[in-house]
Structure formats: structure tokens, C-alpha cells
Amino acid sequence: MDSALRKKLVRQRTVAKSSLTRLQSFIDVSECKLHDLQVRYEELPNIFCTFETAQNELEISDDNDYSLDRESFEQQYFQVKAKFIELLHPADTQGRSADNQGQLDYVFESGNNQLPGVNHARHSQVKLPTIQLPSYDGTITTWLHFRDTFDSLIIQNQMLLNVQKFQYLLSSLKGEANN
């Protein structure tokens, strides 16, 4: 392998490592907001792909042993990915989940839009009462209240899967609206 190509590939790996380290620093020291976390989490596969492409080319075309570099990067990558998952899905990692009867537990963190479980030393948690989801029976006069409340509690909740949102909707419909 010629020296210029080796330098280029090593530089590509370095850029990927630097990106990963910046992400790790962000989740370690930042006030993590849900949308910020999601956007950065979506960048993880690109970082991995950049590193993997350069690393594979080095391993295939060069006689030097790069296995320690791969091991180090992968260890950091999987730690960062696991931390993102923990922050994005605290209910999954802490054994909490939404109640099947349509009740959701909400945790209020000071500084709106903060995730529960993030930076416990800086924020105290206050457990709010359980909110019963509204039901809708088809009455036109109650539609706007139902729609706005359901949208705020369920539809805008980024931590719920679409199938979960649909199940909450089905469980909220009563009478004629359920037919």
C-alpha cells in the first residue's frame, strides 16, 4: 500500500474516532434533550460505517496489524450506543413501561423537555399523578378536547412506537367512535 493511501485511510478513521468521542462527550456532560439525543443517535451508523470502511481497507491492503485500533473503536462505539439507548428509552432500561389500561406515568424534570434519569445530580425528580387518558365516544362537542389531549400525551410522545400509539387510540375509543 502506498503511503498517501495509508495516510488518507488513517485520517478517515481518525475523523470517525473524533466524531464518536464528541458524541460521547455530549452525552456525558450535556443537558440531554430528547430531540438532540435522537438526532445524534441517528448519526452513529454513519460514524461506524466511515471507520469500518477505512479500517477494512487498511486491514486488507496493508501488512500492519490494525486489530487493536478496531477493538478500541468498537468498544467505545458500543458503549456510546448503549448509553444513547439508555437515555432514549429509560423505561426499557429501568423496567418501567406504560400501563396497559391507558395510564401513563409522567416525570417532571426541571428545565422542560429533559429526559428522566439524565443528570440526576443537577435535577430533582417530582413524580406527578397518573394521567388517565381521555376517552372519546363520538360526541362532536368533546372531539377537540379529546384530540388535543391525546395528541399531547400520545402522538407527540417520541418514546412510543406507532403500534403503541395505535393501541392507546383503540383503548380510548368508546361507543359509536369504536365501531
OpenMM code with the backbone's topology and positions (N, CA, C; nanometers):
from openmm import Vec3, app, unit

residues = "MET ASP SER ALA LEU ARG LYS LYS LEU VAL ARG GLN ARG THR VAL ALA LYS SER SER LEU THR ARG LEU GLN SER PHE ILE ASP VAL SER GLU CYS LYS LEU HIS ASP LEU GLN VAL ARG TYR GLU GLU LEU PRO ASN ILE PHE CYS THR PHE GLU THR ALA GLN ASN GLU LEU GLU ILE SER ASP ASP ASN ASP TYR SER LEU ASP ARG GLU SER PHE GLU GLN GLN TYR PHE GLN VAL LYS ALA LYS PHE ILE GLU LEU LEU HIS PRO ALA ASP THR GLN GLY ARG SER ALA ASP ASN GLN GLY GLN LEU ASP TYR VAL PHE GLU SER GLY ASN ASN GLN LEU PRO GLY VAL ASN HIS ALA ARG HIS SER GLN VAL LYS LEU PRO THR ILE GLN LEU PRO SER TYR ASP GLY THR ILE THR THR TRP LEU HIS PHE ARG ASP THR PHE ASP SER LEU ILE ILE GLN ASN GLN MET LEU LEU ASN VAL GLN LYS PHE GLN TYR LEU LEU SER SER LEU LYS GLY GLU ALA ASN ASN".split()
positions = [
    Vec3(0.0857, -0.1172, 0.0000),
    Vec3(0.0000, 0.0000, 0.0000),
    Vec3(0.0901, 0.1232, 0.0000),
    Vec3(0.0545, 0.2208, -0.0836),
    Vec3(0.1385, 0.3399, -0.0874),
    Vec3(0.1090, 0.4315, 0.0315),
    Vec3(0.2038, 0.5128, 0.0616),
    Vec3(0.2000, 0.5982, 0.1804),
    Vec3(0.0835, 0.6975, 0.1780),
    Vec3(0.0530, 0.7529, 0.0632),
    Vec3(-0.0557, 0.8516, 0.0539),
    Vec3(-0.1909, 0.7878, 0.0842),
    Vec3(-0.2133, 0.6678, 0.0313),
    Vec3(-0.3396, 0.5991, 0.0573),
    Vec3(-0.3506, 0.5613, 0.2050),
    Vec3(-0.2432, 0.5136, 0.2636),
    Vec3(-0.2423, 0.4778, 0.4059),
    Vec3(-0.2772, 0.6007, 0.4902),
    Vec3(-0.2147, 0.7147, 0.4604),
    Vec3(-0.2420, 0.8381, 0.5348),
    Vec3(-0.3889, 0.8777, 0.5218),
    Vec3(-0.4429, 0.8646, 0.4020),
    Vec3(-0.5831, 0.9006, 0.3796),
    Vec3(-0.6758, 0.8108, 0.4627),
    Vec3(-0.6505, 0.6820, 0.4624),
    Vec3(-0.7347, 0.5879, 0.5370),
    Vec3(-0.7214, 0.6081, 0.6882),
    Vec3(-0.5999, 0.6320, 0.7338),
    Vec3(-0.5789, 0.6584, 0.8769),
    Vec3(-0.6508, 0.7870, 0.9156),
    Vec3(-0.6477, 0.8859, 0.8293),
    Vec3(-0.7173, 1.0134, 0.8556),
    Vec3(-0.8686, 0.9911, 0.8612),
    Vec3(-0.9232, 0.9098, 0.7726),
    Vec3(-1.0665, 0.8803, 0.7751),
    Vec3(-1.1054, 0.8130, 0.9072),
    Vec3(-1.0237, 0.7203, 0.9519),
    Vec3(-1.0502, 0.6556, 1.0807),
    Vec3(-1.0437, 0.7561, 1.1944),
    Vec3(-0.9461, 0.8456, 1.1892),
    Vec3(-0.9299, 0.9473, 1.2929),
    Vec3(-1.0519, 1.0392, 1.2984),
    Vec3(-1.1038, 1.0761, 1.1833),
    Vec3(-1.2239, 1.1604, 1.1790),
    Vec3(-1.3414, 1.0868, 1.2428),
    Vec3(-1.3570, 0.9593, 1.2128),
    Vec3(-1.4655, 0.8806, 1.2721),
    Vec3(-1.4481, 0.8694, 1.4236),
    Vec3(-1.3259, 0.8434, 1.4684),
    Vec3(-1.2988, 0.8345, 1.6126),
    Vec3(-1.3297, 0.9670, 1.6814),
    Vec3(-1.2904, 1.0769, 1.6188),
    Vec3(-1.3171, 1.2098, 1.6758),
    Vec3(-1.4665, 1.2373, 1.6857),
    Vec3(-1.5406, 1.2001, 1.5835),
    Vec3(-1.6861, 1.2177, 1.5862),
    Vec3(-1.7488, 1.1378, 1.6992),
    Vec3(-1.7030, 1.0164, 1.7157),
    Vec3(-1.7551, 0.9310, 1.8222),
    Vec3(-1.7213, 0.9884, 1.9602),
    Vec3(-1.6011, 1.0386, 1.9750),
    Vec3(-1.5598, 1.0982, 2.1025),
    Vec3(-1.6425, 1.2227, 2.1336),
    Vec3(-1.6729, 1.3037, 2.0322),
    Vec3(-1.7584, 1.4218, 2.0540),
    Vec3(-1.8975, 1.3798, 2.0987),
    Vec3(-1.9517, 1.2751, 2.0383),
    Vec3(-2.0827, 1.2249, 2.0810),
    Vec3(-2.0773, 1.1757, 2.2249),
    Vec3(-1.9711, 1.1059, 2.2584),
    Vec3(-1.9574, 1.0565, 2.3948),
    Vec3(-1.9498, 1.1727, 2.4934),
    Vec3(-1.8756, 1.2756, 2.4602),
    Vec3(-1.8668, 1.3937, 2.5458),
    Vec3(-2.0027, 1.4607, 2.5597),
    Vec3(-2.0766, 1.4672, 2.4518),
    Vec3(-2.2096, 1.5286, 2.4559),
    Vec3(-2.3003, 1.4579, 2.5550),
    Vec3(-2.3058, 1.3257, 2.5489),
    Vec3(-2.3978, 1.2549, 2.6384),
    Vec3(-2.3448, 1.2488, 2.7813),
    Vec3(-2.2146, 1.2660, 2.8004),
    Vec3(-2.1588, 1.2620, 2.9348),
    Vec3(-2.1763, 1.3938, 3.0104),
    Vec3(-2.1734, 1.5059, 2.9402),
    Vec3(-2.1727, 1.6344, 3.0102),
    Vec3(-2.2884, 1.7267, 2.9755),
    Vec3(-2.3670, 1.6961, 2.8758),
    Vec3(-2.4709, 1.7882, 2.8312),
    Vec3(-2.6025, 1.7662, 2.9033),
    Vec3(-2.6852, 1.8695, 2.8978),
    Vec3(-2.8241, 1.8603, 2.9399),
    Vec3(-2.8948, 1.7974, 2.8207),
    Vec3(-2.9150, 1.6690, 2.8247),
    Vec3(-2.9620, 1.5945, 2.7094),
    Vec3(-3.1121, 1.6139, 2.6863),
    Vec3(-3.1454, 1.6783, 2.5769),
    Vec3(-3.2841, 1.6920, 2.5363),
    Vec3(-3.3151, 1.5809, 2.4365),
    Vec3(-3.4378, 1.5352, 2.4383),
    Vec3(-3.4779, 1.4200, 2.3589),
    Vec3(-3.4436, 1.4360, 2.2113),
    Vec3(-3.4792, 1.5479, 2.1526),
    Vec3(-3.4550, 1.5660, 2.0094),
    Vec3(-3.3057, 1.5725, 1.9779),
    Vec3(-3.2274, 1.6369, 2.0650),
    Vec3(-3.0827, 1.6408, 2.0453),
    Vec3(-3.0242, 1.4998, 2.0482),
    Vec3(-3.0709, 1.4202, 2.1431),
    Vec3(-3.0238, 1.2820, 2.1526),
    Vec3(-3.0597, 1.2020, 2.0283),
    Vec3(-3.1831, 1.2158, 1.9828),
    Vec3(-3.2274, 1.1384, 1.8669),
    Vec3(-3.1479, 1.1726, 1.7424),
    Vec3(-3.1245, 1.3005, 1.7193),
    Vec3(-3.0503, 1.3429, 1.6003),
    Vec3(-2.9078, 1.2891, 1.6048),
    Vec3(-2.8454, 1.2982, 1.7198),
    Vec3(-2.7083, 1.2491, 1.7320),
    Vec3(-2.7020, 1.0963, 1.7246),
    Vec3(-2.8000, 1.0302, 1.7836),
    Vec3(-2.8041, 0.8839, 1.7792),
    Vec3(-2.8131, 0.8343, 1.6343),
    Vec3(-2.8891, 0.9050, 1.5530),
    Vec3(-2.9043, 0.8656, 1.4126),
    Vec3(-2.7738, 0.8793, 1.3345),
    Vec3(-2.6803, 0.9560, 1.3868),
    Vec3(-2.5511, 0.9739, 1.3199),
    Vec3(-2.4541, 0.8587, 1.3498),
    Vec3(-2.4813, 0.7809, 1.4535),
    Vec3(-2.3919, 0.6719, 1.4917),
    Vec3(-2.3608, 0.5732, 1.3786),
    Vec3(-2.4606, 0.5247, 1.3041),
    Vec3(-2.4269, 0.4304, 1.1962),
    Vec3(-2.3331, 0.4894, 1.0909),
    Vec3(-2.3462, 0.6189, 1.0615),
    Vec3(-2.2566, 0.6822, 0.9641),
    Vec3(-2.1127, 0.6840, 1.0149),
    Vec3(-2.0981, 0.7128, 1.1428),
    Vec3(-1.9641, 0.7139, 1.2028),
    Vec3(-1.9038, 0.5737, 1.1968),
    Vec3(-1.9829, 0.4739, 1.2324),
    Vec3(-1.9345, 0.3363, 1.2291),
    Vec3(-1.8955, 0.2965, 1.0866),
    Vec3(-1.9778, 0.3320, 0.9912),
    Vec3(-1.9517, 0.2966, 0.8516),
    Vec3(-1.8228, 0.3626, 0.8015),
    Vec3(-1.8018, 0.4891, 0.8364),
    Vec3(-1.6801, 0.5593, 0.7955),
    Vec3(-1.5568, 0.4892, 0.8505),
    Vec3(-1.5613, 0.4570, 0.9801),
    Vec3(-1.4484, 0.3876, 1.0415),
    Vec3(-1.4283, 0.2505, 0.9782),
    Vec3(-1.5374, 0.1765, 0.9661),
    Vec3(-1.5318, 0.0386, 0.9162),
    Vec3(-1.4758, 0.0322, 0.7738),
    Vec3(-1.5162, 0.1246, 0.6903),
    Vec3(-1.4676, 0.1272, 0.5520),
    Vec3(-1.3168, 0.1485, 0.5471),
    Vec3(-1.2702, 0.2501, 0.6203),
    Vec3(-1.1263, 0.2778, 0.6219),
    Vec3(-1.0492, 0.1637, 0.6883),
    Vec3(-1.1022, 0.1120, 0.7983),
    Vec3(-1.0352, 0.0036, 0.8714),
    Vec3(-1.0238, -0.1216, 0.7846),
    Vec3(-1.1307, -0.1581, 0.7182),
    Vec3(-1.1273, -0.2766, 0.6311),
    Vec3(-1.0246, -0.2611, 0.5199),
    Vec3(-1.0201, -0.1441, 0.4609),
    Vec3(-0.9236, -0.1203, 0.3534),
    Vec3(-0.7804, -0.1309, 0.4058),
    Vec3(-0.7560, -0.0759, 0.5245),
    Vec3(-0.6226, -0.0874, 0.5837),
    Vec3(-0.5870, -0.2333, 0.6118),
    Vec3(-0.6799, -0.3076, 0.6690),
    Vec3(-0.6524, -0.4467, 0.7038),
    Vec3(-0.6309, -0.5344, 0.5806),
    Vec3(-0.7025, -0.5043, 0.4740),
    Vec3(-0.6906, -0.5843, 0.3518),
    Vec3(-0.5631, -0.5501, 0.2756),
    Vec3(-0.5287, -0.4217, 0.2702),
    Vec3(-0.4222, -0.3769, 0.1809),
    Vec3(-0.2879, -0.3530, 0.2465),
    Vec3(-0.2818, -0.3585, 0.3774),
    Vec3(-0.1570, -0.3253, 0.4459),
    Vec3(-0.1119, -0.4436, 0.5314),
    Vec3(0.0161, -0.4568, 0.5483),
    Vec3(0.0708, -0.5669, 0.6267),
    Vec3(0.0704, -0.5391, 0.7766),
    Vec3(0.0495, -0.4151, 0.8149),
    Vec3(0.0483, -0.3802, 0.9576),
    Vec3(-0.0752, -0.4378, 1.0264),
    Vec3(-0.0634, -0.4600, 1.1571),
    Vec3(-0.1735, -0.5132, 1.2368),
    Vec3(-0.2543, -0.3963, 1.2951),
    Vec3(-0.3786, -0.3856, 1.2544),
    Vec3(-0.4669, -0.2770, 1.2997),
    Vec3(-0.5772, -0.3283, 1.3914),
    Vec3(-0.5639, -0.4486, 1.4419),
    Vec3(-0.6711, -0.5094, 1.5209),
    Vec3(-0.6968, -0.4362, 1.6523),
    Vec3(-0.5935, -0.3812, 1.7144),
    Vec3(-0.6134, -0.3070, 1.8395),
    Vec3(-0.6927, -0.1784, 1.8161),
    Vec3(-0.6700, -0.1151, 1.7007),
    Vec3(-0.7470, 0.0047, 1.6666),
    Vec3(-0.8947, -0.0290, 1.6511),
    Vec3(-0.9222, -0.1395, 1.5851),
    Vec3(-1.0610, -0.1830, 1.5666),
    Vec3(-1.1242, -0.2140, 1.7023),
    Vec3(-1.0522, -0.2872, 1.7842),
    Vec3(-1.1051, -0.3259, 1.9153),
    Vec3(-1.1369, -0.2028, 2.0008),
    Vec3(-1.0469, -0.1081, 2.0014),
    Vec3(-1.0658, 0.0142, 2.0791),
    Vec3(-1.1868, 0.0935, 2.0299),
    Vec3(-1.1959, 0.1097, 1.8980),
    Vec3(-1.3080, 0.1845, 1.8413),
    Vec3(-1.4403, 0.1146, 1.8710),
    Vec3(-1.4454, -0.0163, 1.8476),
    Vec3(-1.5705, -0.0896, 1.8695),
    Vec3(-1.6140, -0.0842, 2.0153),
    Vec3(-1.5205, -0.0927, 2.1065),
    Vec3(-1.5551, -0.0851, 2.2479),
    Vec3(-1.6175, 0.0509, 2.2795),
    Vec3(-1.5554, 0.1576, 2.2338),
    Vec3(-1.6099, 0.2914, 2.2572),
    Vec3(-1.7447, 0.3073, 2.1877),
    Vec3(-1.7547, 0.2607, 2.0644),
    Vec3(-1.8777, 0.2729, 1.9867),
    Vec3(-1.9950, 0.2058, 2.0583),
    Vec3(-1.9750, 0.0828, 2.1032),
    Vec3(-2.0852, 0.0104, 2.1658),
    Vec3(-2.1208, 0.0687, 2.3025),
    Vec3(-2.0241, 0.1238, 2.3730),
    Vec3(-2.0550, 0.1923, 2.4983),
    Vec3(-2.1391, 0.3166, 2.4728),
    Vec3(-2.1019, 0.3938, 2.3723),
    Vec3(-2.1766, 0.5144, 2.3383),
    Vec3(-2.3173, 0.4775, 2.2921),
    Vec3(-2.3276, 0.3775, 2.2072),
    Vec3(-2.4585, 0.3352, 2.1577),
    Vec3(-2.5474, 0.2883, 2.2729),
    Vec3(-2.4922, 0.2119, 2.3649),
    Vec3(-2.5697, 0.1643, 2.4797),
    Vec3(-2.6162, 0.2805, 2.5664),
    Vec3(-2.5326, 0.3795, 2.5842),
    Vec3(-2.5701, 0.4971, 2.6645),
    Vec3(-2.6826, 0.5738, 2.5958),
    Vec3(-2.6740, 0.5898, 2.4644),
    Vec3(-2.7819, 0.6555, 2.3909),
    Vec3(-2.9132, 0.5803, 2.4112),
    Vec3(-2.9092, 0.4492, 2.3977),
    Vec3(-3.0304, 0.3693, 2.4141),
    Vec3(-3.0864, 0.3864, 2.5548),
    Vec3(-2.9987, 0.3864, 2.6525),
    Vec3(-3.0407, 0.4053, 2.7913),
    Vec3(-3.1088, 0.5408, 2.8097),
    Vec3(-3.0544, 0.6460, 2.7480),
    Vec3(-3.1107, 0.7796, 2.7615),
    Vec3(-3.2392, 0.7974, 2.6807),
    Vec3(-3.2436, 0.7356, 2.5634),
    Vec3(-3.3619, 0.7495, 2.4776),
    Vec3(-3.4782, 0.6633, 2.5239),
    Vec3(-3.4501, 0.5536, 2.5909),
    Vec3(-3.5555, 0.4608, 2.6334),
    Vec3(-3.5391, 0.4252, 2.7809),
    Vec3(-3.5531, 0.5243, 2.8693),
    Vec3(-3.5313, 0.4959, 3.0110),
    Vec3(-3.6298, 0.3939, 3.0667),
    Vec3(-3.7498, 0.3871, 3.0138),
    Vec3(-3.8485, 0.2903, 3.0630),
    Vec3(-3.8020, 0.1483, 3.0358),
    Vec3(-3.7371, 0.1258, 2.9226),
    Vec3(-3.6896, -0.0076, 2.8882),
    Vec3(-3.5765, -0.0512, 2.9798),
    Vec3(-3.4879, 0.0418, 3.0137),
    Vec3(-3.3711, 0.0056, 3.0922),
    Vec3(-3.3979, 0.0067, 3.2417),
    Vec3(-3.5063, 0.0703, 3.2852),
    Vec3(-3.5362, 0.0772, 3.4278),
    Vec3(-3.6564, -0.0078, 3.4644),
    Vec3(-3.7060, -0.0853, 3.3706),
    Vec3(-3.8155, -0.1765, 3.3996),
    Vec3(-3.9504, -0.1094, 3.4110),
    Vec3(-3.9610, 0.0170, 3.3686),
    Vec3(-4.0896, 0.0847, 3.3731),
    Vec3(-4.1492, 0.0850, 3.2332),
    Vec3(-4.2797, 0.0775, 3.2241),
    Vec3(-4.3465, 0.0869, 3.0953),
    Vec3(-4.4841, 0.1480, 3.1145),
    Vec3(-4.5454, 0.1859, 3.0059),
    Vec3(-4.6794, 0.2453, 3.0130),
    Vec3(-4.7797, 0.1402, 3.0570),
    Vec3(-4.8740, 0.1807, 3.1366),
    Vec3(-4.9769, 0.0910, 3.1868),
    Vec3(-5.0685, 0.0484, 3.0724),
    Vec3(-5.1040, -0.0781, 3.0659),
    Vec3(-5.1868, -0.1299, 2.9567),
    Vec3(-5.3279, -0.0739, 2.9576),
    Vec3(-5.3717, -0.0160, 3.0686),
    Vec3(-5.5073, 0.0379, 3.0766),
    Vec3(-5.5154, 0.1803, 3.0243),
    Vec3(-5.4105, 0.2306, 2.9657),
    Vec3(-5.4150, 0.3648, 2.9079),
    Vec3(-5.3676, 0.4725, 3.0028),
    Vec3(-5.2997, 0.4367, 3.1086),
    Vec3(-5.2468, 0.5358, 3.2008),
    Vec3(-5.0971, 0.5472, 3.1777),
    Vec3(-5.0480, 0.6695, 3.1835),
    Vec3(-4.9051, 0.6927, 3.1658),
    Vec3(-4.8509, 0.7634, 3.2879),
    Vec3(-4.7343, 0.7210, 3.3311),
    Vec3(-4.6668, 0.7922, 3.4396),
    Vec3(-4.5748, 0.8940, 3.3755),
    Vec3(-4.5879, 1.0173, 3.4190),
    Vec3(-4.5025, 1.1223, 3.3670),
    Vec3(-4.4124, 1.1730, 3.4770),
    Vec3(-4.2893, 1.1967, 3.4427),
    Vec3(-4.1938, 1.2501, 3.5375),
    Vec3(-4.1588, 1.3896, 3.4918),
    Vec3(-4.1683, 1.4847, 3.5836),
    Vec3(-4.1351, 1.6221, 3.5523),
    Vec3(-3.9915, 1.6488, 3.5913),
    Vec3(-3.9145, 1.6949, 3.4966),
    Vec3(-3.7778, 1.7352, 3.5256),
    Vec3(-3.7721, 1.8868, 3.5116),
    Vec3(-3.7055, 1.9541, 3.6019),
    Vec3(-3.6904, 2.0983, 3.5880),
    Vec3(-3.6156, 2.1255, 3.4585),
    Vec3(-3.6538, 2.2305, 3.3887),
    Vec3(-3.5930, 2.2602, 3.2594),
    Vec3(-3.6606, 2.1783, 3.1513),
    Vec3(-3.7818, 2.2110, 3.1161),
    Vec3(-3.8679, 2.1338, 3.0250),
    Vec3(-3.7931, 2.0584, 2.9171),
    Vec3(-3.8512, 1.9465, 2.8756),
    Vec3(-3.8009, 1.8621, 2.7682),
    Vec3(-3.6759, 1.7843, 2.8090),
    Vec3(-3.6518, 1.7690, 2.9387),
    Vec3(-3.5387, 1.6895, 2.9843),
    Vec3(-3.5832, 1.5459, 3.0022),
    Vec3(-3.4937, 1.4549, 2.9842),
    Vec3(-3.5260, 1.3141, 2.9992),
    Vec3(-3.5117, 1.2689, 3.1432),
    Vec3(-3.6039, 1.1841, 3.1889),
    Vec3(-3.5881, 1.1293, 3.3224),
    Vec3(-3.4592, 1.0483, 3.3308),
    Vec3(-3.3935, 1.0571, 3.4431),
    Vec3(-3.2739, 0.9769, 3.4635),
    Vec3(-3.1460, 1.0398, 3.4121),
    Vec3(-3.1545, 1.1566, 3.3513),
    Vec3(-3.0360, 1.2210, 3.2968),
    Vec3(-2.9906, 1.3291, 3.3935),
    Vec3(-2.8637, 1.3299, 3.4272),
    Vec3(-2.8061, 1.4296, 3.5155),
    Vec3(-2.8808, 1.4392, 3.6478),
    Vec3(-2.8963, 1.3262, 3.7163),
    Vec3(-2.9685, 1.3245, 3.8432),
    Vec3(-2.9097, 1.4221, 3.9433),
    Vec3(-2.7814, 1.4457, 3.9395),
    Vec3(-2.7192, 1.5331, 4.0371),
    Vec3(-2.7652, 1.6777, 4.0208),
    Vec3(-2.8065, 1.7145, 3.9003),
    Vec3(-2.8452, 1.8524, 3.8747),
    Vec3(-2.9945, 1.8768, 3.8844),
    Vec3(-3.0754, 1.7730, 3.8678),
    Vec3(-3.2203, 1.7892, 3.8652),
    Vec3(-3.2842, 1.6941, 3.9649),
    Vec3(-3.3833, 1.7449, 4.0351),
    Vec3(-3.4584, 1.6557, 4.1218),
    Vec3(-3.5873, 1.6171, 4.0502),
    Vec3(-3.6290, 1.4946, 4.0683),
    Vec3(-3.7494, 1.4464, 4.0015),
    Vec3(-3.8685, 1.4602, 4.0942),
    Vec3(-3.9798, 1.5012, 4.0372),
    Vec3(-4.1051, 1.5062, 4.1092),
    Vec3(-4.2003, 1.4156, 4.0336),
    Vec3(-4.2565, 1.3171, 4.1004),
    Vec3(-4.3483, 1.2247, 4.0345),
    Vec3(-4.4870, 1.2855, 4.0363),
    Vec3(-4.5401, 1.3073, 3.9186),
    Vec3(-4.6743, 1.3623, 3.9051),
    Vec3(-4.7768, 1.2505, 3.9131),
    Vec3(-4.9019, 1.2870, 3.9442),
    Vec3(-5.0059, 1.1837, 3.9491),
    Vec3(-5.0236, 1.1193, 3.8116),
    Vec3(-5.0727, 0.9967, 3.8128),
    Vec3(-5.1000, 0.9253, 3.6891),
    Vec3(-5.2109, 0.9975, 3.6131),
    Vec3(-5.1922, 1.0106, 3.4837),
    Vec3(-5.2915, 1.0764, 3.3988),
    Vec3(-5.3734, 0.9692, 3.3292),
    Vec3(-5.5039, 0.9747, 3.3471),
    Vec3(-5.5940, 0.8835, 3.2774),
    Vec3(-5.6175, 0.9401, 3.1376),
    Vec3(-5.5933, 0.8599, 3.0365),
    Vec3(-5.6184, 0.9064, 2.9009),
    Vec3(-5.7669, 0.9341, 2.8829),
    Vec3(-5.7995, 1.0382, 2.8073),
    Vec3(-5.9414, 1.0665, 2.7841),
    Vec3(-6.0015, 0.9597, 2.6932),
    Vec3(-6.1304, 0.9440, 2.7021),
    Vec3(-6.1978, 0.8531, 2.6097),
    Vec3(-6.2842, 0.9370, 2.5176),
    Vec3(-6.3121, 0.8822, 2.4020),
    Vec3(-6.3945, 0.9534, 2.3044),
    Vec3(-6.5047, 0.8603, 2.2582),
    Vec3(-6.6279, 0.9104, 2.2667),
    Vec3(-6.7439, 0.8286, 2.2324),
    Vec3(-6.8131, 0.8705, 2.1034),
    Vec3(-6.7559, 0.9666, 2.0317),
    Vec3(-6.8144, 1.0104, 1.9064),
    Vec3(-6.8902, 1.1413, 1.9168),
    Vec3(-6.9028, 1.1948, 2.0362),
    Vec3(-6.9738, 1.3213, 2.0548),
    Vec3(-6.8904, 1.4353, 1.9976),
    Vec3(-6.9517, 1.5128, 1.9094),
    Vec3(-6.8783, 1.6181, 1.8388),
    Vec3(-6.8275, 1.7259, 1.9336),
    Vec3(-6.9012, 1.7534, 2.0410),
    Vec3(-6.8618, 1.8604, 2.1329),
    Vec3(-6.7387, 1.8253, 2.2166),
    Vec3(-6.7061, 1.6994, 2.2269),
    Vec3(-6.5881, 1.6596, 2.3057),
    Vec3(-6.4680, 1.6263, 2.2184),
    Vec3(-6.4865, 1.6336, 2.0867),
    Vec3(-6.3801, 1.5942, 1.9943),
    Vec3(-6.2527, 1.6754, 2.0123),
    Vec3(-6.2595, 1.8090, 2.0140),
    Vec3(-6.1393, 1.8915, 2.0210),
    Vec3(-6.0608, 1.8656, 2.1494),
    Vec3(-6.1301, 1.8531, 2.2605),
    Vec3(-6.0626, 1.8232, 2.3868),
    Vec3(-5.9915, 1.6879, 2.3780),
    Vec3(-6.0621, 1.5872, 2.3283),
    Vec3(-6.0008, 1.4542, 2.3142),
    Vec3(-5.8798, 1.4604, 2.2217),
    Vec3(-5.8968, 1.5200, 2.1050),
    Vec3(-5.7888, 1.5255, 2.0067),
    Vec3(-5.6656, 1.5959, 2.0614),
    Vec3(-5.6847, 1.7119, 2.1237),
    Vec3(-5.5708, 1.7876, 2.1758),
    Vec3(-5.4998, 1.7129, 2.2892),
    Vec3(-5.5774, 1.6546, 2.3788),
    Vec3(-5.5176, 1.5821, 2.4903),
    Vec3(-5.4455, 1.4572, 2.4413),
    Vec3(-5.5096, 1.3815, 2.3540),
    Vec3(-5.4485, 1.2588, 2.3022),
    Vec3(-5.3221, 1.2917, 2.2230),
    Vec3(-5.3280, 1.3969, 2.1452),
    Vec3(-5.2109, 1.4381, 2.0674),
    Vec3(-5.0943, 1.4733, 2.1603),
    Vec3(-5.1208, 1.5490, 2.2650),
    Vec3(-5.0149, 1.5898, 2.3574),
    Vec3(-4.9553, 1.4725, 2.4338),
    Vec3(-5.0404, 1.3826, 2.4808),
    Vec3(-4.9929, 1.2734, 2.5648),
    Vec3(-4.9360, 1.1562, 2.4861),
    Vec3(-4.9930, 1.1265, 2.3721),
    Vec3(-4.9560, 1.0047, 2.2991),
    Vec3(-4.8855, 1.0348, 2.1679),
    Vec3(-4.9491, 1.1060, 2.0800),
    Vec3(-4.8951, 1.1273, 1.9451),
    Vec3(-4.7599, 1.1965, 1.9490),
    Vec3(-4.7444, 1.2971, 2.0332),
    Vec3(-4.6183, 1.3716, 2.0402),
    Vec3(-4.5127, 1.3030, 2.1256),
    Vec3(-4.5470, 1.1922, 2.1875),
    Vec3(-4.4524, 1.1190, 2.2711),
    Vec3(-4.3578, 1.0386, 2.1817),
    Vec3(-4.2374, 1.0873, 2.1663),
    Vec3(-4.1384, 1.0272, 2.0763),
    Vec3(-4.0888, 0.8909, 2.1247),
    Vec3(-4.1165, 0.8573, 2.2489),
    Vec3(-4.0664, 0.7311, 2.3031),
    Vec3(-4.1614, 0.6149, 2.2756),
    Vec3(-4.2794, 0.6435, 2.2205),
    Vec3(-4.3748, 0.5378, 2.1890),
    Vec3(-4.3628, 0.4981, 2.0423),
    Vec3(-4.3737, 0.3713, 2.0161),
    Vec3(-4.3776, 0.3221, 1.8787),
    Vec3(-4.5156, 0.3513, 1.8202),
    Vec3(-4.5249, 0.3556, 1.6883),
    Vec3(-4.6537, 0.3817, 1.6241),
    Vec3(-4.7584, 0.2783, 1.6627),
    Vec3(-4.7192, 0.1530, 1.6741),
    Vec3(-4.8146, 0.0488, 1.7111),
    Vec3(-4.8668, 0.0723, 1.8530),
    Vec3(-4.7815, 0.1232, 1.9421),
    Vec3(-4.8259, 0.1549, 2.0773),
    Vec3(-4.9248, 0.2719, 2.0751),
    Vec3(-4.8940, 0.3721, 1.9949),
    Vec3(-4.9841, 0.4870, 1.9825),
    Vec3(-5.1207, 0.4417, 1.9311),
    Vec3(-5.1194, 0.3520, 1.8344),
    Vec3(-5.2442, 0.3000, 1.7794),
    Vec3(-5.3232, 0.2231, 1.8852),
    Vec3(-5.2549, 0.1438, 1.9654),
    Vec3(-5.3228, 0.0680, 2.0714),
    Vec3(-5.3831, 0.1616, 2.1758),
    Vec3(-5.3127, 0.2694, 2.2084),
    Vec3(-5.3694, 0.3684, 2.3005),
    Vec3(-5.4946, 0.4321, 2.2405),
    Vec3(-5.4892, 0.4595, 2.1111),
    Vec3(-5.6070, 0.5164, 2.0458),
    Vec3(-5.7240, 0.4198, 2.0530),
    Vec3(-5.7017, 0.2950, 2.0173),
    Vec3(-5.8089, 0.1959, 2.0219),
    Vec3(-5.8673, 0.1823, 2.1621),
    Vec3(-5.7810, 0.1857, 2.2639),
    Vec3(-5.8310, 0.1703, 2.4007),
    Vec3(-5.9056, 0.2944, 2.4490),
    Vec3(-5.8886, 0.4079, 2.3810),
    Vec3(-5.9554, 0.5318, 2.4207),
    Vec3(-6.0905, 0.5506, 2.3524),
    Vec3(-6.1169, 0.4757, 2.2473),
    Vec3(-6.2424, 0.4922, 2.1744),
    Vec3(-6.3518, 0.4088, 2.2396),
    Vec3(-6.4659, 0.4721, 2.2586),
    Vec3(-6.5804, 0.4078, 2.3222),
    Vec3(-6.7048, 0.4261, 2.2364),
    Vec3(-6.8029, 0.3442, 2.2607),
    Vec3(-6.9330, 0.3605, 2.1953),
    Vec3(-6.9242, 0.3672, 2.0441),
    Vec3(-6.9934, 0.4658, 1.9876),
    Vec3(-7.0021, 0.4805, 1.8414),
    Vec3(-6.8651, 0.5060, 1.7764),
    Vec3(-6.7768, 0.5727, 1.8457),
    Vec3(-6.6428, 0.6006, 1.7918),
    Vec3(-6.5612, 0.4729, 1.7795),
    Vec3(-6.5978, 0.3708, 1.8512),
    Vec3(-6.5247, 0.2447, 1.8477),
    Vec3(-6.5789, 0.1495, 1.7411),
    Vec3(-6.6873, 0.1839, 1.6787),
    Vec3(-6.7471, 0.0956, 1.5757),
    Vec3(-6.6842, 0.1162, 1.4414),
] * unit.nanometer
topology = app.Topology()
chain = topology.addChain("A")
for resn in residues:
    res = topology.addResidue(resn, chain)
    for name in ("N", "CA", "C"):
        topology.addAtom(name, app.Element.getBySymbol(name[0]), res)
